[in-house]
Amino acid sequence: MAEFYQPRRSGRVVTVSVVGKQVPLYGAGAELHSKPNNGRLGPAVVPVRLAFVLRARAHILGLLVRSKFYRRVLCRLDVREARLGKPVHGVAADCEYHDGR
């Protein structure tokens, strides 16, 4: 993300996309298929836990004072067999946000 100037008493919402390609799903095997349920195959669902840290740095009074902000994010989502290769919408509603490292 490019640097930007933010006035002190204002706010900004920045939207980003998190993209993962060829991320190993440990325990899912080589192919993603569901187990038979009463003789029928249902759609496979793999629970995924996405955890990351957002880091931000603010220059206050020019370069004299630099503040760093950290926010931990933990998202739990389900990867469905029928939706592989397509964007997952509504992830932010299922995320937990914690301040600090």
C-alpha distances in whole Angstrom, upper triangle without the diagonal:
4,7,9,13,14,18,20,21,19,17,13,13,9,10,9,11,13,15,18,20,24,23,26,28,31,34,33,35,35,35,34,37,39,42,45,46,50,50,47,43,41,37,35,33,31,29,26,24,21,20,16,15,12,12,11,12,14,16,19,22,20,20,23,21,18,18,16,16,16,17,18,18,21,22,25,25,28,27,30,32,32,28,27,25,24,21,22,21,22,21,19,23,24,22,23,20,22,21,21,21
4,6,10,12,16,19,21,18,17,14,14,11,13,12,15,16,18,21,24,27,26,30,32,34,38,37,39,38,38,38,41,43,46,49,50,53,54,51,47,44,41,39,36,35,33,30,28,24,23,20,18,15,14,12,12,13,14,18,20,17,18,21,20,17,18,17,17,18,19,21,21,24,25,28,29,31,31,34,35,36,32,31,28,27,24,25,25,25,24,22,26,27,25,26,23,24,23,23,23
4,7,10,13,15,18,16,15,13,14,12,15,14,17,19,21,24,27,30,29,33,34,36,40,40,41,41,41,40,44,45,48,52,52,56,56,53,50,47,43,42,39,37,35,32,30,26,24,21,19,15,13,11,10,10,11,14,16,14,14,17,17,14,15,14,15,17,19,21,22,25,26,30,31,34,33,36,38,38,35,34,31,30,27,28,27,27,26,24,27,28,26,26,23,24,22,22,22
4,6,10,13,15,13,12,10,12,11,14,15,19,21,23,26,29,32,32,35,37,39,42,42,44,44,44,42,45,47,50,53,53,57,57,54,51,48,44,43,40,38,36,33,31,28,26,23,20,17,15,12,11,10,11,13,15,13,14,18,17,15,15,15,16,18,19,22,23,26,27,31,32,35,35,38,40,40,36,35,33,31,28,28,27,27,26,24,27,29,26,26,24,24,22,23,24
4,7,10,12,11,11,10,13,13,17,18,22,24,27,30,33,36,35,38,40,42,45,45,47,47,47,45,48,50,53,56,56,59,60,57,54,51,47,46,43,41,39,36,33,30,28,25,22,18,17,13,12,10,10,11,12,11,13,16,15,14,15,16,16,19,20,24,25,28,29,33,34,37,38,40,43,43,39,38,36,34,31,31,30,29,28,26,28,30,28,28,25,25,23,23,25
4,6,9,7,8,8,11,12,16,18,22,24,27,30,33,36,35,38,39,41,45,44,47,47,47,45,48,49,52,55,55,58,59,56,53,50,46,45,42,40,38,35,32,29,27,24,21,18,16,13,12,9,10,11,12,12,15,17,15,14,14,15,15,18,19,22,23,27,28,31,33,36,37,39,42,42,38,38,36,34,30,30,28,27,27,24,26,28,26,26,22,23,21,22,24
4,6,6,8,10,14,15,19,21,25,27,30,34,37,40,39,42,43,45,48,47,50,50,50,48,51,52,55,58,57,61,62,59,56,53,49,48,45,43,41,38,35,32,30,27,24,21,19,15,14,11,11,10,12,13,15,17,16,15,15,17,17,20,21,25,26,29,30,34,35,39,40,42,45,45,41,41,39,37,34,33,31,30,29,26,28,30,28,27,24,24,22,23,26
4,6,8,11,15,17,20,23,26,28,32,35,38,41,39,42,43,45,48,48,50,51,51,49,51,52,55,58,57,61,62,59,56,53,49,48,45,43,40,37,35,32,30,27,24,20,19,15,14,11,11,9,11,13,15,16,14,14,13,15,15,19,20,23,25,28,30,33,35,39,40,43,46,46,42,42,41,38,35,34,32,30,29,26,28,30,27,26,23,23,20,21,24
4,7,11,14,17,20,23,27,29,32,35,39,42,40,43,43,45,48,48,51,52,51,49,51,52,55,57,57,60,61,58,56,52,49,48,44,43,40,38,35,32,30,28,25,22,20,17,17,14,15,13,15,17,19,20,18,18,16,18,17,20,21,24,25,28,30,33,35,38,40,42,45,45,42,42,41,38,35,34,31,29,29,25,27,29,27,26,23,23,21,22,25
4,7,11,13,17,20,24,26,29,33,36,39,38,41,41,43,46,45,48,49,48,46,49,49,52,54,54,57,59,56,53,49,46,45,42,40,38,35,33,30,28,26,23,20,19,16,16,14,15,14,16,18,20,21,19,19,17,18,17,19,20,23,23,27,28,31,32,36,37,39,42,42,38,39,37,35,31,30,28,26,26,23,24,27,25,24,21,22,20,22,25
4,7,10,13,16,20,22,26,29,32,36,34,37,37,40,42,42,45,45,45,42,45,45,48,51,50,54,55,52,49,45,42,41,38,37,34,32,29,26,25,23,20,17,17,14,15,13,16,16,18,19,21,22,20,19,17,17,15,17,17,20,20,23,24,27,28,32,33,36,39,38,35,35,34,31,28,27,24,22,22,19,20,23,21,21,18,19,18,20,23
4,6,10,13,17,19,23,26,29,33,31,34,35,37,40,39,42,42,42,40,42,43,46,48,48,51,52,49,46,43,40,39,35,34,32,29,27,24,23,21,19,15,16,13,15,14,16,17,20,20,21,23,21,19,18,17,15,17,16,19,19,22,22,26,26,30,31,33,36,35,32,32,30,28,24,24,21,20,20,17,19,22,20,20,18,19,18,20,22
4,7,10,13,16,19,23,26,29,28,31,31,34,37,36,39,39,38,36,38,39,42,45,44,48,49,46,43,39,36,35,32,31,28,26,24,21,21,19,17,14,15,13,16,16,19,20,23,23,24,26,24,21,19,18,16,16,15,17,16,19,19,22,23,26,27,29,32,32,28,28,27,24,21,20,18,16,16,13,16,18,17,18,16,18,17,20,22
4,7,10,13,16,20,23,26,25,28,29,32,34,34,36,36,35,34,36,37,40,43,43,47,47,44,41,38,34,33,30,29,27,24,23,19,19,17,16,12,13,12,15,15,18,20,23,23,24,26,24,21,19,18,16,16,15,17,15,18,18,21,22,25,25,28,30,30,26,26,24,22,18,18,16,16,15,13,16,18,16,18,16,18,18,20,21
4,7,10,13,17,20,23,22,26,26,29,32,31,33,33,32,30,33,34,37,40,40,43,44,41,37,34,31,30,27,26,24,22,20,17,17,16,15,13,15,14,17,19,22,24,27,26,27,29,27,24,22,20,18,17,16,17,15,17,16,19,19,21,22,24,27,26,22,22,21,18,15,15,13,13,13,11,14,16,15,17,16,19,19,21,22
4,7,10,13,16,20,19,22,23,26,29,28,30,30,29,28,31,32,35,38,38,42,42,39,36,33,29,28,25,24,22,19,18,15,15,14,14,12,14,14,17,19,22,25,28,27,27,29,27,24,22,20,18,17,15,16,14,16,15,18,17,20,20,22,25,24,21,20,18,16,13,13,13,13,12,11,15,16,15,17,16,19,19,21,21
4,6,10,13,16,16,19,20,23,26,25,27,26,26,24,27,28,32,35,35,39,39,36,32,30,26,25,22,21,20,17,17,13,15,13,15,13,16,17,20,22,25,28,31,30,30,33,30,27,25,22,20,19,17,17,14,16,14,16,15,17,17,19,21,21,17,17,14,13,10,10,11,12,11,11,15,16,15,17,17,20,21,23,22
4,7,10,13,12,16,17,20,23,21,24,23,23,22,25,26,30,33,33,37,37,34,31,28,24,23,20,18,17,14,14,10,12,11,13,12,15,17,20,23,26,29,32,31,31,33,31,27,25,22,20,18,16,15,13,13,12,14,13,15,15,17,19,20,16,15,13,13,10,10,12,13,11,12,15,15,14,16,16,19,20,21,20
4,7,10,10,14,15,18,21,20,21,21,20,19,23,24,28,31,32,36,36,33,29,27,23,21,19,17,17,14,15,12,14,13,16,15,18,20,23,26,29,32,35,34,33,36,34,30,28,25,23,21,19,18,16,16,14,16,14,15,14,16,18,18,15,13,11,11,9,10,13,15,13,15,18,17,17,19,20,22,24,24,23
4,7,6,10,11,15,18,16,18,17,17,16,20,22,25,29,30,34,34,31,27,25,22,19,18,15,15,12,13,11,13,13,16,17,20,22,25,28,31,34,38,36,35,38,36,32,30,27,25,22,21,19,17,16,14,15,14,14,12,15,16,17,14,12,10,11,11,12,15,17,14,16,20,18,17,20,21,23,25,25,23
4,5,9,11,15,17,16,16,15,15,15,19,21,25,28,30,33,33,30,26,25,21,19,18,16,17,14,16,14,16,17,20,20,23,25,28,31,34,38,41,39,38,41,39,35,33,30,28,26,24,22,20,19,18,18,16,16,13,16,15,17,14,11,9,12,12,14,17,20,17,20,23,22,21,24,25,27,28,29,27
4,6,9,12,15,13,13,12,12,13,17,20,23,26,28,32,31,29,25,24,21,18,17,15,16,14,16,15,17,18,21,23,25,28,31,34,37,40,43,42,40,43,41,37,36,32,31,28,26,24,22,21,19,19,17,17,14,16,15,17,15,12,11,14,15,16,19,22,20,22,25,23,23,25,26,28,30,30,28
4,6,9,12,12,13,12,13,13,17,19,22,25,27,31,31,28,25,23,20,17,16,13,14,11,12,12,14,15,18,20,23,26,29,32,35,38,42,40,39,41,39,35,33,30,28,25,23,21,19,17,16,16,15,14,12,15,15,17,15,12,12,14,15,15,19,20,18,20,23,21,20,22,23,25,27,27,25
4,6,9,9,9,9,11,11,15,17,20,23,25,29,29,27,23,22,20,16,15,12,13,11,13,13,15,17,20,23,25,29,32,35,38,41,45,43,42,44,41,38,36,32,30,27,25,22,20,18,17,16,15,15,13,15,15,18,17,13,14,17,17,17,21,23,20,22,24,22,21,23,25,26,29,28,26
4,6,6,8,9,10,9,13,14,17,20,22,26,26,24,20,19,17,13,12,9,10,8,11,12,15,17,21,23,26,30,33,36,39,42,46,45,43,45,43,39,37,33,31,27,25,22,20,17,16,14,13,12,10,12,13,16,15,13,14,17,17,16,20,21,18,21,23,20,20,22,24,25,28,28,26
4,6,7,10,11,11,14,15,17,21,22,26,26,25,21,21,19,15,14,10,11,10,12,13,16,18,22,25,27,31,34,38,41,44,47,46,45,46,44,40,38,34,32,28,26,23,21,18,17,16,15,14,13,15,15,19,19,16,18,20,21,20,23,24,21,24,25,22,22,23,25,26,29,29,26
4,6,9,10,10,12,13,14,17,19,23,23,22,19,18,17,13,13,10,11,11,14,16,18,21,25,28,31,34,38,41,44,47,51,50,48,50,47,43,41,37,35,31,29,26,24,20,19,17,16,15,14,15,15,19,19,17,19,22,22,21,24,25,23,25,26,23,23,25,27,28,31,31,29
4,7,7,6,8,10,11,15,17,21,21,19,16,16,14,10,10,8,10,11,14,16,19,22,26,28,31,35,38,41,45,48,51,50,49,51,48,44,42,38,36,32,30,26,24,21,19,17,15,13,11,12,11,15,16,14,16,19,20,19,22,24,21,25,25,22,23,25,28,29,32,33,30
4,6,7,9,11,12,16,19,22,21,20,17,17,16,12,13,11,14,14,17,19,22,25,28,31,34,37,40,44,47,50,53,52,51,53,50,46,44,40,38,35,33,29,27,24,23,20,19,16,14,15,13,17,18,15,17,20,22,22,25,27,25,28,29,26,27,29,31,33,35,36,33
4,7,9,12,14,17,21,24,22,21,18,18,16,14,15,13,16,16,19,21,24,26,29,32,34,38,41,44,47,50,54,52,51,53,51,47,45,41,39,36,34,31,29,26,24,22,20,18,15,15,13,16,17,14,16,19,21,22,25,28,26,29,30,28,28,30,33,34,37,37,35
4,6,10,12,15,18,21,20,18,14,15,13,11,12,12,15,16,19,21,24,26,30,32,35,38,41,45,48,51,54,53,52,54,52,48,46,42,40,37,34,31,29,26,24,21,19,16,13,13,10,13,14,12,14,17,20,20,23,26,24,28,29,26,27,30,32,35,37,38,36
4,7,10,13,16,19,18,16,12,12,10,7,9,9,12,13,17,19,22,25,29,31,34,37,40,43,47,50,53,52,51,53,50,47,44,41,38,35,33,30,27,24,21,19,16,13,10,9,7,10,12,10,13,15,17,17,21,23,21,25,26,23,25,27,30,32,35,36,34
4,7,9,12,15,14,12,8,9,8,6,9,10,14,16,19,21,25,28,32,34,37,40,43,47,50,53,56,55,54,56,54,50,48,44,41,38,35,32,29,26,23,20,18,14,12,10,7,10,13,12,15,17,20,19,22,24,23,27,27,25,26,29,32,35,38,39,37
4,7,9,12,12,10,6,6,6,4,8,9,13,16,19,22,25,29,32,34,38,41,44,47,51,53,57,56,55,57,55,51,48,45,42,38,36,32,29,26,23,20,17,14,12,10,8,11,14,14,17,19,21,20,23,24,23,27,27,24,26,29,32,34,38,39,37
4,6,10,9,8,6,7,9,8,10,12,15,18,21,24,28,31,35,37,41,44,47,50,54,56,60,59,58,60,57,54,51,47,44,41,38,35,32,28,25,22,20,16,15,14,12,15,18,18,21,23,25,23,26,27,26,30,29,26,28,31,34,36,40,41,39
4,6,5,5,5,7,10,10,13,15,18,21,25,28,31,34,38,40,44,47,51,53,57,59,63,63,62,63,60,57,54,51,48,44,41,38,35,31,28,25,23,19,18,16,14,16,19,20,24,25,27,26,28,29,28,32,31,29,31,33,37,39,43,44,43
4,5,5,6,7,10,11,13,16,18,22,25,28,31,35,38,41,44,47,51,54,57,59,63,63,62,64,61,57,54,51,48,44,41,38,35,31,28,24,22,19,19,16,16,17,20,21,25,26,27,26,28,28,28,31,30,28,30,33,36,39,42,44,43
4,6,8,10,13,15,17,20,22,26,29,32,35,39,42,44,48,51,55,57,61,63,67,66,66,67,64,61,58,54,51,48,45,41,38,35,32,28,26,22,22,20,19,20,23,25,28,29,31,29,31,32,31,35,33,31,34,36,40,42,46,47,46
4,7,10,13,15,18,20,23,26,30,33,36,40,43,45,49,52,55,58,62,64,68,67,67,68,65,62,59,55,53,49,46,43,40,36,33,30,27,23,23,20,18,19,23,24,28,28,31,29,32,33,33,36,35,33,35,38,41,44,47,49,48
4,6,10,12,15,18,21,24,28,31,34,37,41,43,46,49,53,56,59,62,65,65,64,66,63,59,57,53,50,47,44,41,37,34,31,27,25,21,20,17,15,16,19,21,24,25,27,26,28,29,30,33,32,30,33,36,39,42,45,47,46
4,7,8,12,15,18,21,25,27,31,34,38,39,43,46,50,52,56,58,62,61,61,63,60,56,53,50,47,44,41,37,34,31,28,24,22,18,17,14,12,13,16,17,21,22,24,23,25,27,27,30,30,28,30,33,36,39,42,44,43
4,6,9,13,15,19,22,25,28,31,35,37,40,43,47,49,53,55,59,58,58,60,57,53,51,47,44,41,38,35,31,28,25,21,18,15,14,11,10,10,14,15,19,19,21,20,22,23,23,27,26,24,27,30,33,36,39,41,40
4,7,10,13,16,19,22,25,28,32,33,37,40,43,46,50,52,56,55,54,56,54,50,47,44,41,38,35,32,28,25,22,19,15,12,10,7,6,7,10,12,15,16,18,16,19,20,20,24,23,21,24,27,30,33,37,38,37
4,7,10,13,16,19,22,26,29,31,35,37,41,44,47,50,54,53,52,54,51,48,45,41,39,35,32,29,26,23,20,16,13,10,8,6,5,8,10,11,14,15,17,16,18,20,19,23,22,20,22,25,28,31,34,36,35
4,7,9,13,16,19,22,26,28,31,34,38,41,44,47,50,50,49,51,48,44,42,38,35,32,29,26,22,19,16,13,10,6,6,5,6,9,10,11,14,14,15,13,16,17,16,19,19,16,19,21,25,27,31,32,31
4,6,10,13,16,19,23,25,29,32,35,38,42,44,48,47,47,48,45,42,39,35,33,29,26,23,20,17,14,11,9,6,5,6,8,11,11,11,14,15,15,13,16,17,15,18,19,16,17,20,23,25,28,29,28
4,7,10,13,17,20,23,26,29,33,36,39,42,45,45,44,46,43,39,36,33,30,26,23,20,17,13,11,7,6,4,6,9,11,14,13,13,16,16,16,13,15,15,13,16,16,13,14,16,19,21,25,26,25
4,6,10,13,17,19,23,26,29,32,36,38,42,42,41,42,39,36,33,29,26,23,20,17,14,11,8,6,5,6,7,10,13,16,14,13,15,15,15,12,15,15,12,14,15,12,12,14,17,19,22,23,22
4,6,10,14,16,20,23,26,29,33,35,39,39,38,39,36,32,29,26,23,19,17,13,10,7,6,5,7,9,10,14,17,19,17,16,18,18,16,14,15,15,11,13,14,11,10,11,14,16,19,20,18
4,7,10,13,16,19,23,26,30,32,36,35,34,36,33,29,26,23,20,17,14,11,8,6,5,6,8,11,12,15,18,20,17,16,17,17,15,13,14,14,10,11,13,11,9,11,12,14,17,17,16
4,7,10,13,17,20,23,27,29,33,33,31,33,30,26,23,20,17,13,11,7,6,4,6,9,11,14,15,19,22,24,21,20,20,20,18,16,17,16,12,12,15,12,9,10,10,11,14,14,12
4,7,10,13,17,20,23,26,30,29,28,29,26,23,20,16,14,10,9,6,5,7,9,12,14,17,18,22,24,26,23,22,22,21,19,17,18,17,14,13,16,14,11,11,10,11,12,12,10
4,6,10,13,16,20,22,26,25,24,25,22,19,16,12,10,7,6,4,6,9,12,15,17,21,22,25,28,30,26,25,25,24,21,20,20,19,16,14,17,16,13,12,10,9,10,9,8
4,7,10,13,17,19,23,23,22,23,20,17,14,11,8,6,5,6,7,11,13,17,19,22,23,27,29,30,27,26,25,24,21,20,20,19,16,14,17,17,13,13,10,10,10,10,10
4,7,10,14,16,20,19,18,20,17,13,11,7,6,5,7,9,11,14,17,20,22,26,27,30,33,34,30,29,28,27,24,23,23,22,20,17,20,20,17,16,13,12,11,10,9
4,7,10,13,16,16,15,17,14,10,8,6,5,6,9,12,14,17,19,23,25,29,29,33,35,36,33,32,30,29,26,25,25,24,21,19,22,22,19,18,15,14,12,11,12
4,7,10,13,12,11,13,10,7,6,4,6,9,12,15,17,21,23,27,29,32,33,36,39,40,36,35,34,33,29,29,28,27,25,22,25,26,23,21,18,17,14,13,14
4,6,10,9,9,11,8,6,5,6,8,11,14,18,20,24,26,30,31,35,36,39,42,42,39,38,36,35,32,31,30,29,27,24,27,28,25,23,20,19,16,15,17
4,7,6,6,8,6,5,7,9,11,15,18,21,24,27,30,33,35,39,39,43,45,46,42,41,39,38,35,35,34,33,31,28,31,32,28,27,24,23,19,19,20
4,5,7,7,5,6,7,11,13,17,19,23,25,29,31,35,37,41,42,45,48,48,45,44,42,41,37,37,36,34,33,30,32,33,30,28,25,23,20,20,21
4,6,6,6,8,11,14,17,20,23,27,29,33,35,39,41,44,45,49,51,52,48,47,45,44,41,40,39,38,36,33,35,37,34,32,28,27,24,23,25
4,6,7,8,11,14,17,21,24,27,29,33,35,39,41,44,45,48,50,51,47,46,44,43,40,40,39,38,36,33,36,37,34,33,29,28,25,24,25
4,6,7,10,13,16,19,23,26,29,32,35,38,40,44,44,47,50,50,47,46,44,43,40,40,39,38,36,33,36,37,34,32,29,28,24,23,24
4,7,10,13,17,20,24,27,30,33,36,40,42,45,46,49,52,53,49,48,46,45,42,42,41,40,38,35,37,38,35,33,30,28,24,23,24
4,7,10,13,17,20,23,26,30,33,36,39,42,43,47,49,50,47,46,44,43,40,39,38,37,35,32,34,35,32,30,26,24,21,19,20
4,7,10,13,17,20,23,27,29,33,35,39,40,43,46,47,43,42,40,40,36,36,35,34,32,29,31,32,28,27,23,21,18,16,17
4,7,10,13,17,20,23,26,30,32,36,37,41,43,44,41,40,39,38,34,33,33,31,29,26,28,29,25,23,20,18,14,13,14
4,7,10,13,16,20,23,27,29,32,34,37,40,41,38,37,35,35,31,30,30,28,26,23,26,26,22,20,17,15,12,10,11
4,7,10,13,17,20,23,26,29,31,34,37,38,35,34,33,32,29,27,27,25,23,20,22,22,19,17,13,11,8,7,9
4,7,10,13,16,20,23,26,28,31,34,35,32,31,31,30,26,25,25,23,20,18,20,20,16,14,10,9,6,5,6
4,6,10,13,17,19,23,25,28,31,32,29,29,28,27,24,22,22,20,17,14,16,16,12,10,7,6,5,6,7
4,7,10,14,16,20,22,25,28,30,27,26,26,26,23,20,20,18,15,13,15,14,10,8,6,5,6,7,7
4,7,10,13,17,18,22,25,26,24,23,23,22,19,17,17,15,11,10,12,10,7,6,5,6,9,10,10
4,7,10,14,16,19,22,24,22,21,22,21,18,16,16,14,10,10,11,9,6,5,7,9,12,13,13
4,6,10,12,16,19,21,18,18,19,18,15,12,13,11,7,8,9,6,4,6,9,12,15,17,16
4,7,10,13,17,18,16,17,18,17,15,12,13,11,8,10,10,6,7,9,12,15,18,20,19
4,7,10,13,15,13,13,15,14,12,9,10,10,7,10,10,7,9,12,15,18,21,23,22
4,6,10,11,10,11,13,13,12,9,11,12,10,13,13,11,13,16,19,22,25,27,26
4,7,9,7,7,10,10,10,8,12,13,11,15,16,14,15,18,21,24,27,29,28
4,5,5,7,10,10,11,10,13,14,14,18,18,16,18,21,24,27,31,32,31
4,6,6,9,10,13,12,15,18,17,21,22,20,22,25,28,31,34,35,34
4,6,9,9,12,12,14,17,17,21,22,20,23,26,29,32,35,37,36
4,6,6,8,8,11,14,14,18,19,18,20,24,26,29,32,34,33
4,6,8,9,13,16,15,19,20,19,21,24,26,29,32,33,32
4,7,9,13,16,16,19,21,20,21,25,26,29,32,33,32
4,7,9,13,13,17,18,18,20,23,25,28,31,32,32
4,6,10,10,13,15,15,16,20,22,25,27,29,29
4,7,7,10,12,12,13,17,19,22,25,27,27
4,6,8,10,11,12,16,18,22,24,27,27
4,6,6,8,10,13,15,19,22,25,25
4,5,6,7,11,13,16,19,22,22
4,5,5,9,10,14,16,19,20
4,6,9,11,14,17,20,22
4,7,10,14,17,20,20
4,7,10,13,16,17
4,7,10,13,14
4,7,10,11
4,7,8
4,7
4
